[in-house]
Amino acid sequence: MTPNARFSEFIKDITPSNTTVSNCQSAHKDVRTALLNDDELKNKIKRIILGGSYKRSTAIRPRVKNGSTERPDVDLYVVVDGSPLFSDPSDLMDEIYAALNRARKDLGITSLKRNRCSIALSMNKADLDVSPLLERQHDALYRIGNRITGEWYKTDPEEHTNWSAQQNKRCSGRFNSLTRMVKWARRHNKTVSRHPKSFALEAFIAPNISEIETHYGQLFHDWCQNFLDLYEDDRLFSICPVLEDPAVPGGDILSGVTDEEFCAYYDKVKTHRDNSAKALKEDDEEKACEYWRKIFGERFPKPKQSTNSTKSSAITMSPLSFTGTEAAPTERPAKFA
């Protein structure tokens, strides 16, 4: 079985670096300051919330494309007073867009565009999605607007963050690590689309993760098996299940995921289950690593050579002749791998 140390190395490698985190902090603080100081908008803002996988500590390292590292993503929510009955999502988004545009030069914004529910902006250090939120309503939930349809949807990014932290605590810190592994496998093994992704994956993991398993290879395999068992009937009938939003009663996290997208992901998890099972049964670490790399790619670390095997190779390859006398042990202790 692959030592847990290899998985710890892998998880550390796919976790955003200190530099990435610092860049995210700098970027979102600058945007926050700009919005709160904007003369035309500042009196309407109640507060600005940090959310998304960056806030939940489940983000993975940015992609590398054509030799260049992409900027990390950060989610910001601008909370204002208002009622869904009398507020237009498009108007509110336009106000925030205008404020960001006025600060474009100071912030170093290279791209700024409106999406359905957010404003996407690119800076030198990070990419941000800035979404307007209506303050908590009578049901204690925020509202996020769709500027295309004019609809307001119930949401609660703060509760998503709290819920995710609770899952990590329940699993003694392994929830976040497994989430990163699952997200990395999702990125490395493409299907018909990027969905399901992000928070949906966390919601898939929470009810199917072992609270006691400590070996990350076994933990990943068992999650795959539990996921497959739970959604076996949905896959049989080729339908996307309902995945309850832990922060919004009656909410469905998979409402935007098609049947085809879910089934494609299910089939991919099945392949992961099979490869991880083979890896776990394999006594040869090199062969086991090959199976893990089918799931996680080349960033999964190869087995470390033992000091003894290295010395044996050196002795075998040496052109020198040696007597049969045993060598005296060195007084200097060997270094750890």
C-alpha positions in Angstrom: 0.0 0.0 0.0 1.2 3.5 -0.8 2.4 5.2 2.4 0.2 8.0 3.7 3.2 10.2 3.5 2.9 10.3 -0.3 -0.7 11.5 0.0 0.3 14.1 2.5 3.0 15.4 0.0 0.4 15.4 -2.8 -2.2 17.3 -0.7 0.4 19.9 0.2 1.4 20.2 -3.4 -2.1 20.8 -4.7 -2.9 23.3 -1.9 -2.6 26.9 -2.9 0.9 28.2 -1.9 1.6 31.0 0.5 2.3 33.3 -2.4 -1.1 32.4 -4.0 -2.9 33.0 -0.7 -1.0 36.3 -0.2 -2.0 37.4 -3.7 -5.7 36.6 -3.0 -5.6 38.5 0.2 -4.1 41.6 -1.5 -6.5 41.5 -4.4 -9.8 41.1 -2.4 -8.7 43.7 0.2 -7.9 46.2 -2.6 -11.3 45.6 -4.2 -13.1 45.8 -0.9 -11.4 49.1 -0.1 -12.2 50.6 -3.5 -15.9 49.7 -3.2 -16.2 51.0 0.4 -14.6 54.3 -0.6 -16.5 54.9 -3.8 -18.5 58.1 -3.4 -21.5 56.9 -5.3 -21.8 53.4 -3.8 -20.3 53.4 -0.3 -23.5 54.6 1.5 -25.5 51.7 0.0 -23.1 49.0 1.1 -23.8 47.4 4.5 -20.8 45.0 4.3 -18.7 42.9 2.0 -18.4 39.1 2.5 -15.6 36.8 1.5 -16.8 33.4 0.2 -16.1 30.6 -2.1 -13.6 27.7 -1.9 -10.8 30.2 -1.0 -12.7 31.2 2.1 -13.7 27.6 2.9 -10.1 26.4 2.6 -11.0 23.9 -0.1 -9.4 25.6 -3.1 -6.7 23.8 -5.1 -3.6 25.4 -6.7 -4.3 27.4 -9.9 -4.1 25.7 -13.3 -1.0 25.9 -15.5 -1.7 26.5 -19.2 0.9 26.9 -21.9 3.6 27.2 -19.2 1.8 30.0 -17.4 0.0 29.8 -14.0 -3.5 31.1 -14.1 -4.6 33.6 -11.4 -6.6 32.2 -8.4 -10.3 32.8 -8.1 -11.9 34.7 -5.2 -15.6 35.3 -4.5 -16.8 38.6 -2.9 -20.4 39.4 -2.0 -21.5 43.0 -1.7 -24.5 43.2 0.7 -27.0 46.0 0.4 -30.5 46.7 1.8 -33.5 45.9 -0.4 -36.5 43.8 -1.1 -36.7 41.3 -4.0 -40.1 42.9 -4.9 -38.7 46.3 -5.5 -35.0 45.7 -6.5 -33.7 45.0 -10.0 -30.7 42.7 -10.1 -29.5 44.3 -13.3 -29.6 47.9 -11.8 -27.7 46.8 -8.7 -25.1 45.0 -10.7 -24.7 48.1 -13.0 -23.9 50.2 -9.9 -21.2 47.9 -8.7 -19.8 47.6 -12.2 -19.6 51.3 -12.5 -17.8 51.6 -9.1 -15.3 49.0 -10.2 -14.8 50.7 -13.5 -14.0 54.0 -11.8 -11.3 52.2 -9.8 -10.1 50.2 -12.8 -6.7 52.0 -13.1 -6.0 52.1 -9.4 -6.8 48.4 -9.0 -5.0 47.3 -12.1 -8.1 45.7 -13.6 -7.3 44.2 -17.0 -10.8 42.7 -17.6 -14.2 43.6 -16.3 -17.5 42.0 -17.5 -21.0 41.2 -16.2 -22.1 37.6 -15.9 -25.6 36.4 -14.9 -25.1 36.7 -11.1 -21.7 38.3 -10.7 -19.1 40.7 -12.1 -16.0 39.0 -13.2 -12.8 41.0 -13.0 -9.2 40.1 -13.6 -6.3 41.8 -11.8 -2.5 41.1 -11.9 -2.7 38.9 -8.8 -6.1 37.3 -8.9 -9.4 36.9 -10.6 -12.5 37.9 -8.6 -16.3 37.3 -8.9 -18.1 40.2 -7.2 -21.8 39.4 -6.6 -24.5 41.8 -5.2 -26.6 40.4 -2.4 -29.7 41.7 -0.8 -29.6 41.7 3.0 -31.1 38.7 4.8 -34.9 38.7 4.3 -37.6 37.5 6.6 -36.5 33.8 6.2 -32.9 34.8 7.3 -31.5 34.1 3.9 -29.7 36.4 1.4 -30.9 36.9 -2.1 -28.6 36.8 -5.1 -29.9 38.2 -8.4 -29.9 37.0 -12.0 -29.6 40.1 -14.2 -30.8 38.2 -17.3 -34.1 36.9 -15.9 -34.6 39.5 -13.1 -35.0 36.7 -10.6 -33.7 36.6 -7.0 -32.4 33.3 -5.6 -32.1 32.3 -2.0 -28.5 31.8 -0.8 -26.2 32.0 2.2 -22.4 32.0 1.5 -21.6 32.6 5.2 -23.5 29.5 6.2 -21.8 27.5 3.4 -18.5 28.5 5.0 -19.7 27.5 8.5 -21.1 24.2 7.2 -17.8 23.3 5.5 -15.8 24.2 8.6 -18.1 21.9 10.6 -17.5 19.0 8.2 -13.8 19.5 8.5 -13.9 19.5 12.3 -16.2 16.4 12.3 -13.6 14.6 10.2 -10.6 15.8 12.2 -9.3 18.0 9.4 -9.5 15.4 6.6 -12.6 16.8 4.9 -10.7 19.7 3.4 -7.9 17.4 2.3 -10.2 14.9 0.7 -12.1 17.7 -1.0 -8.9 18.9 -2.6 -8.1 15.4 -3.8 -11.6 15.0 -5.3 -11.4 18.5 -6.9 -8.0 17.7 -8.4 -9.2 14.4 -9.8 -12.2 16.3 -11.2 -9.8 18.8 -12.9 -7.4 16.1 -14.2 -10.2 13.8 -15.6 -12.4 15.9 -17.8 -16.0 14.8 -18.7 -18.7 16.5 -20.9 -18.4 19.7 -18.9 -17.0 21.2 -15.7 -20.2 20.4 -13.8 -20.7 19.3 -11.1 -17.9 21.3 -9.4 -16.9 23.4 -6.4 -19.4 23.4 -3.6 -21.4 20.6 -5.2 -18.4 18.3 -4.8 -18.2 19.3 -1.1 -21.9 18.4 -0.7 -21.2 15.1 -2.4 -18.3 14.4 0.0 -19.9 15.3 3.3 -22.4 12.4 3.7 -20.0 9.9 2.1 -16.7 10.4 4.0 -15.5 8.2 6.8 -14.9 10.0 10.1 -12.4 7.4 11.2 -10.3 6.4 8.2 -6.9 8.1 8.3 -5.2 6.7 5.2 -6.0 9.1 2.4 -5.8 6.5 -0.3 -8.4 4.3 1.5 -10.4 7.4 2.4 -10.6 8.4 -1.3 -11.6 4.9 -2.4 -14.2 4.5 0.3 -15.7 7.9 -0.7 -15.9 6.8 -4.3 -17.7 3.5 -3.3 -20.1 5.3 -1.0 -20.9 7.9 -3.7 -21.6 5.1 -6.3 -23.8 3.2 -3.9 -25.8 6.3 -2.9 -26.5 7.3 -6.5 -26.7 3.9 -8.2 -30.4 4.2 -9.0 -30.0 7.7 -10.4 -27.4 6.5 -12.7 -29.4 3.5 -13.7 -32.2 5.7 -14.9 -29.8 8.4 -16.2 -31.1 11.2 -14.1 -29.4 13.9 -12.0 -30.4 13.6 -8.3 -31.5 16.4 -6.1 -28.7 17.5 -3.7 -30.0 19.5 -0.8 -28.3 22.8 -0.1 -27.1 22.6 3.6 -27.7 26.4 3.9 -31.0 26.8 2.0 -33.9 24.6 3.0 -35.4 23.1 -0.1 -32.6 24.3 -2.3 -31.0 22.0 -4.9 -27.3 22.5 -5.5 -27.5 20.4 -8.7 -30.3 22.4 -10.2 -28.0 23.7 -12.9 -26.5 20.3 -13.7 -27.9 18.2 -16.5 -28.6 14.5 -16.5 -25.8 13.9 -19.0 -23.3 15.9 -16.9 -24.1 14.0 -13.7 -24.0 10.6 -15.4 -20.6 11.4 -17.0 -19.2 12.3 -13.5 -20.7 9.2 -11.9 -19.0 7.0 -14.5 -15.7 8.9 -13.9 -15.9 8.2 -10.1 -16.5 4.6 -10.9 -13.3 4.5 -12.8 -11.5 6.2 -9.9 -13.0 3.6 -7.5 -11.6 0.8 -9.7 -8.1 2.3 -10.1 -7.9 3.2 -6.4 -8.9 -0.4 -5.4 -6.1 -1.8 -7.6 -3.6 0.7 -6.1 -4.6 -0.3 -2.6 -4.1 -4.0 -3.3 -0.8 -3.5 -5.0 2.3 -4.4 -2.9 4.7 -2.8 -5.4 4.7 0.9 -4.7 5.8 1.7 -8.3 2.8 -0.1 -9.7 0.5 1.4 -7.1 1.7 4.8 -8.1 0.8 4.2 -11.7 -2.8 3.6 -10.7 -2.9 6.7 -8.5 -1.5 8.8 -11.3 -4.3 7.7 -13.5 -6.6 9.5 -11.0 -4.4 12.4 -10.0 -1.9 12.9 -12.7 1.8 13.4 -12.6 1.7 15.6 -9.5 1.1 12.5 -7.4 4.6 11.8 -6.1 6.6 8.7 -7.1 7.8 6.3 -4.4 10.9 7.4 -2.6 13.9 5.2 -3.0 15.2 3.7 0.2 18.7 4.3 1.3 19.4 0.6 1.3 18.3 0.1 -2.3 20.3 3.1 -3.4 23.4 1.7 -1.7 22.8 -1.7 -3.2 22.5 -0.2 -6.7 25.8 1.6 -6.2 27.5 -1.5 -5.0 26.2 -3.5 -8.0 27.3 -0.9 -10.5 30.7 -0.2 -8.9 33.7 -1.4 -10.9 35.7 -1.8 -7.8 36.5 -5.2 -6.1 35.6 -5.8 -2.5 36.7 -8.4 0.0 34.3 -10.5 1.9 35.1 -8.6 5.1 32.0 -6.9 6.6 32.2 -3.1 6.6 32.2 -1.4 9.9 29.1 0.8 10.5 29.6 4.5 10.0 29.5 6.7 13.0 27.4 9.2 11.2 23.7 8.4 11.2 21.9 8.1 7.9 19.6 10.9 6.8 15.9 10.4 6.8 14.1 10.3 3.4 
